[in-house]
Amino acid sequence: MTTPVLPLDGTDELVAAAWIATIPGFTSAMVGTTLPPDVNADGSPAPWVATGFVTVAVVGGGPDPQLPVNRPVIQLDCWATVPGSNKPPWNQAAALAGAIRRATWDRRAIARPLQISANGVAYPTAAVQSAYLATAFRRLYDDQGDYARYQADLALSWVTVNDRFY
């Protein structure tokens, strides 16, 4: 017996990460669902320490009941650190947050095709139709690792390009 091949669809988190990665100044290495360690196995600082990092997680929203439109609310956490320091680099984390906020105001550039891949798997092209901050970025204190962290909720509306029903 063979397992039927299921259609491959992007997820809300993959689309959110891909959209943020296309904001000027960001790369796909700066966005993910999990914050990577700040130090490599050899003891050297991880690459994201120089740039900061953004984690994405679905916290609400849902699909349209009658159309193939996804409308998640995504929690964004903008992280920055200086290994070995007890002084969080707040300005670096705030700069990431500010770039994302500005990207939600650029109505002409929001809708762009997103080539999504994760773990060697290519997903169908997606397009974000709208993006806005559902909450303002806020500074979060009391991190044991002395990381700077800003958090907000991003509301997205996205579709799979050329999605067809049969």
Salt bridges, closest charged atoms under 4 A:
ASP64 OD2 - ARG71 NH1 2.83
ASP77 OD1 - ARG149 NE 2.91
